[in-house]
Structure formats: structure tokens, C-alpha cells
């Protein structure tokens, strides 16, 4: 373990002995990844020890499945990836569940984003399909943001006309999404899930789609209880996922609503909070965290 003190290590509400955990689920950005978007080096030995103990590790992210699979490479074998904020769940390249968005709904959201852009808002939509993501903006500033989360993407003339099954529309706002884009997209909230997934991102999905719904389906299929599930998150798209686990942790850097909703607090993403917490509760013999 690192010699840097961590507030978690002396937290009085955590048990001293190991906990019966069968599933560890973590958000990526702002949670497992540090602010430079790096996977902590200590993750790889931690994964090996979790596999040895029969504990499943599952990344749960707004990121595209192809992006997550590329990030974990060969270490992703056997993992369940809860991708696209729960709308697409995949294990070893095989779809476990999905919640496709009706084409008319995707077109409605895209139309609203186009209208925002015409009114001068610096915004762009990513139409997320199972095979690829599709964008209409081709400027480098926008594509640089898209590439971080969607390694498989295409610039198209009309994103409503693509031949793919659409699972989500993600909207990137160069300004604060909670103040500009999210209020406008609330027009879809009566029938769809509209969630602020980051400082600049808003996702529109089916009303039945979120990370929590995907996690609960996974728990049922695997016979794993909420008491055997550990979950980590930092932003508003993690709220329902936190509700699905008794061992729910907000990162120290989390949105205030996430801190209120979680049962426990973990060190920040820049202090290897996920790995420190897992090692603490499962008594893992892992160094350099």
C-alpha cells in the first residue's frame, strides 16, 4: 500500500474484517481513472487477485463498449462491461442486454441539438449505435472530445439515417451542461431518461435505461445480491447504480448529490480511491496503490 494517508483506512463505519463481495462495479471517468484519464497501475494486480477469489470486476461507464474493451485489452476477458450508461451490456463480445432507443426519439433529440447550435450554443450530438457512434460536426475541437469516449465513430451528413441500432444520444456542450443543454433537453424527460453524465455531457436514453437497471439485471442473472456488490461512482449518471448495492461508495471528488446518495465515501479518483477501498474491504495483498 502507498504510505500516503487515506481517510478511508480509518473510517469507523467500515468493518475491520473482510467482506463477502462477489461483484465490484466502478464508473470510469472521475472514479477509477484519475483526472488525466489514466488507469491506475495497481489495477492489473488487483484484477488478478479478484479473479483468483472469484470476484467479478465490471466497468460501468457512459463510454462506448469498443472504447472500454480497448482500454482493458486482454485483461477484459470475462469482464462484464456496462457500457453507454447501461444501455449496452457485453461480456467477451457477446451482448447480454440492451435498451435501444426508438429512431423517432433519437431524431427528436438530434433536432433539438441542431436547433441549439443554430441559436449559437457550442454543442454537438453523438448518436450512439451498437456498432459505432455517429456525429455531424467535423471540427477538430469537437472530435477531440468525441475520441476520448468513442474510439469507433464516424462523421456523417445525417446521423438520423445511419444503419445501426441506436442505444443513446450523448450531447457535448462546451459550456456547463447543467446550465444550458440539460434544461433544454428536459423536454424529453417525461418519456425518456435525461441525465447529466459529466460537466459537459448530457445523455438521453429510454426511461428504462440506466446503470442501475443494467446492474440489477446482471445481479439477477449471476445470483449476486446487493449485499455482495460494491459500487463506485462520482456523477449523476451513477445514482441508480449506487442504489443497487449495499456497499455503495461516492468518491471524495463526487458531485454533492452522489455523496448524499452513497452509503460510504472513498478517497478521490486521484488518490486511487477505488483500489484502496477494494483492498481495504477484501483484504487484498496488493502493493503500490
C-alpha positions in Angstrom: 0.0 0.0 0.0 1.1 3.6 -0.5 2.4 5.4 2.5 0.1 8.4 1.7 -2.7 8.6 4.4 -6.2 7.8 3.2 -9.3 8.9 5.1 -10.9 5.6 4.2 -8.4 3.5 6.1 -9.6 4.7 9.5 -13.3 5.2 8.6 -15.3 4.0 11.7 -18.3 2.8 9.6 -16.3 0.2 7.7 -15.8 -3.3 9.2 -12.3 -4.4 10.3 -12.6 -7.9 8.7 -13.0 -8.8 5.0 -16.5 -8.5 3.4 -18.2 -11.1 1.3 -18.1 -9.4 -2.1 -18.8 -11.1 -5.4 -19.1 -8.2 -7.7 -17.2 -4.9 -8.0 -18.7 -2.3 -10.3 -17.0 1.0 -11.0 -17.6 4.1 -13.1 -14.6 5.2 -15.1 -14.2 8.9 -15.5 -13.8 10.7 -12.2 -13.9 7.4 -10.4 -11.4 4.7 -11.5 -9.5 7.0 -13.8 -7.5 9.9 -12.5 -8.0 13.4 -13.8 -5.6 12.7 -16.6 -7.8 9.8 -17.7 -5.2 7.2 -16.7 -5.9 3.7 -15.4 -4.0 3.2 -12.1 -1.1 0.8 -12.5 -2.3 -1.1 -9.4 -5.4 -2.2 -11.2 -3.8 -5.1 -13.0 -2.5 -7.0 -10.0 -5.8 -6.2 -8.2 -7.7 -7.8 -11.1 -5.6 -10.9 -11.0 -6.3 -11.3 -7.2 -10.0 -10.7 -7.7 -10.1 -13.4 -10.4 -8.3 -15.7 -8.1 -11.0 -15.1 -5.5 -13.9 -15.5 -7.9 -14.9 -11.8 -7.7 -16.2 -10.3 -11.0 -15.0 -6.8 -11.9 -17.3 -4.7 -14.0 -16.6 -1.3 -15.5 -19.8 0.8 -15.8 -19.5 3.9 -17.9 -21.1 6.3 -20.3 -18.2 5.3 -22.6 -18.7 3.2 -25.7 -18.2 -0.6 -25.4 -15.4 -0.5 -28.0 -13.6 2.1 -26.0 -13.8 0.2 -22.8 -12.7 -3.1 -24.5 -9.7 -1.3 -25.9 -8.8 0.2 -22.6 -8.7 -3.2 -20.8 -7.3 -5.2 -23.7 -6.6 -8.9 -22.8 -7.4 -8.1 -19.1 -11.0 -7.6 -20.2 -11.6 -11.3 -20.8 -14.5 -12.5 -18.7 -15.5 -9.0 -17.6 -19.0 -7.6 -17.9 -18.9 -4.2 -19.5 -21.8 -2.0 -18.6 -21.4 0.5 -21.5 -23.3 3.6 -22.7 -24.7 4.3 -19.3 -26.3 0.8 -19.0 -27.9 0.7 -22.5 -25.5 -1.9 -23.8 -24.0 -4.7 -21.6 -21.4 -7.0 -23.1 -19.2 -9.9 -22.0 -16.5 -11.3 -24.2 -18.0 -9.7 -27.3 -21.5 -11.2 -26.6 -24.4 -8.9 -25.9 -26.0 -9.6 -22.5 -28.7 -6.9 -22.6 -29.5 -3.7 -24.4 -32.2 -1.0 -24.4 -32.4 0.5 -27.9 -33.8 4.0 -28.5 -36.6 4.4 -31.0 -35.4 6.1 -34.2 -38.0 8.8 -33.8 -36.8 9.6 -30.3 -33.2 9.8 -31.5 -34.2 12.1 -34.3 -36.1 14.3 -31.9 -33.1 14.8 -29.7 -30.8 15.4 -32.6 -33.2 18.0 -34.0 -33.1 19.8 -30.6 -29.3 19.8 -30.6 -29.3 21.2 -34.2 -31.6 23.9 -33.1 -29.4 24.8 -30.1 -26.4 25.0 -32.4 -28.3 27.4 -34.8 -29.0 29.6 -31.8 -25.3 29.9 -31.1 -24.8 27.2 -28.4 -21.4 25.5 -28.9 -22.9 22.0 -28.8 -22.8 18.7 -30.7 -24.6 15.3 -30.6 -23.1 11.9 -30.6 -25.7 9.3 -31.9 -24.6 6.1 -30.2 -25.1 2.9 -32.1 -24.1 -0.7 -31.2 -21.5 -0.8 -34.0 -20.3 2.8 -34.0 -21.0 6.3 -32.9 -22.1 8.9 -35.4 -21.5 12.7 -35.4 -22.4 15.5 -37.8 -19.8 18.0 -36.5 -16.4 17.5 -38.1 -14.3 20.3 -36.4 -11.3 19.1 -34.5 -12.3 20.7 -31.2 -15.5 18.6 -31.1 -13.9 15.4 -32.4 -11.1 15.6 -29.8 -13.8 15.3 -27.2 -15.6 12.5 -29.0 -12.4 10.4 -29.4 -11.9 10.3 -25.6 -15.1 8.2 -25.2 -15.9 6.8 -28.6 -12.9 5.2 -30.4 -15.3 3.9 -33.0 -17.0 6.9 -34.6 -17.9 8.2 -38.0 -18.7 11.7 -39.3 -21.9 11.5 -41.3 -24.1 14.0 -43.1 -27.3 12.9 -41.4 -27.0 10.9 -38.1 -30.7 10.0 -38.2 -30.1 8.0 -41.4 -27.4 5.5 -40.2 -27.9 1.8 -40.5 -27.4 0.8 -36.9 -29.4 0.1 -33.7 -29.3 3.3 -31.7 -29.0 3.0 -27.9 -28.3 6.6 -26.7 -27.8 10.1 -27.8 -25.0 11.9 -26.0 -24.7 15.6 -26.2 -21.5 17.5 -25.6 -21.7 21.2 -24.5 -18.5 23.2 -24.5 -20.1 25.2 -21.7 -21.6 23.9 -18.4 -24.1 21.3 -19.4 -26.2 21.6 -16.3 -27.0 25.2 -17.1 -27.5 25.2 -20.8 -28.1 21.9 -22.6 -29.7 19.9 -19.8 -32.6 22.3 -19.2 -33.4 22.3 -22.9 -33.3 18.5 -23.1 -35.7 18.3 -20.1 -38.4 18.5 -22.8 -37.7 14.7 -23.3 -37.7 13.9 -19.6 -41.4 12.9 -19.4 -40.8 9.9 -21.7 -37.1 9.4 -21.6 -34.1 9.4 -19.2 -32.2 12.7 -19.4 -29.1 12.6 -17.3 -26.1 14.9 -16.8 -23.2 12.4 -17.1 -20.3 14.9 -16.8 -19.6 18.6 -16.6 -20.1 18.9 -20.4 -22.2 15.8 -21.2 -25.9 15.0 -21.2 -27.3 11.6 -22.2 -30.8 10.9 -23.5 -31.9 7.2 -23.2 -35.0 5.2 -22.8 -36.8 5.8 -19.5 -36.0 2.2 -18.5 -32.3 2.6 -19.2 -29.6 3.5 -16.6 -26.6 1.9 -15.0 -28.7 0.7 -12.0 -31.2 -1.1 -14.2 -28.4 -2.9 -16.0 -26.7 -3.8 -12.8 -29.9 -5.2 -11.2 -30.4 -7.4 -14.3 -26.8 -8.6 -14.0 -27.2 -9.4 -10.3 -30.3 -11.5 -11.0 -28.6 -13.4 -13.8 -25.5 -14.2 -11.7 -27.3 -14.8 -8.4 -25.4 -12.0 -6.7 -27.1 -9.9 -4.0 -26.8 -6.2 -3.3 -25.1 -7.1 -0.1 -22.4 -8.9 -2.2 -22.0 -5.9 -4.5 -19.6 -3.0 -4.2 -20.2 0.1 -6.4 -18.2 3.3 -7.0 -19.3 6.5 -8.7 -18.8 10.2 -8.9 -21.5 11.8 -11.1 -25.3 12.0 -11.6 -25.4 9.1 -14.0 -24.2 6.8 -11.2 -27.0 7.5 -8.8 -29.2 4.5 -9.7 -26.2 2.2 -9.7 -25.4 3.2 -6.2 -28.9 2.3 -5.1 -28.3 -1.3 -6.3 -25.5 -2.1 -3.9 -25.3 -2.1 -0.1 -21.6 -1.3 -0.4 -22.0 2.0 -2.4 -19.2 4.5 -2.4 -19.1 8.1 -3.6 -15.6 9.3 -4.5 -14.3 12.2 -2.4 -14.4 14.3 -5.6 -18.0 13.3 -6.4 -21.0 15.6 -7.2 -22.7 16.6 -3.9 -25.9 14.6 -4.8 -23.8 11.5 -5.3 -22.2 11.9 -1.9 -25.6 12.3 -0.3 -26.9 9.1 -2.1 -24.0 6.8 -1.4 -23.6 4.9 1.9 -19.9 5.4 2.2 -17.2 7.8 1.0 -14.0 6.7 -0.8 -10.8 8.6 -1.4 -10.7 10.7 -4.6 -10.0 9.3 -8.1 -6.6 11.0 -7.9 -5.8 9.1 -4.7 -6.6 5.6 -6.1 -9.9 5.6 -4.2 -11.4 2.6 -5.9 -8.4 0.3 -5.5 -7.7 1.4 -1.9 -11.3 0.7 -0.9 -11.4 -2.7 -2.6 -8.1 -3.7 -1.0 -9.3 -2.4 2.4 -12.6 -4.3 2.4 -11.4 -7.5 0.8 -8.0 -7.6 2.5 -6.2 -7.9 -0.8 -2.4 -8.4 -0.7 -1.8 -5.8 -3.4 1.1 -3.3 -3.3 1.6 0.2 -4.8 -1.9 1.5 -4.5 
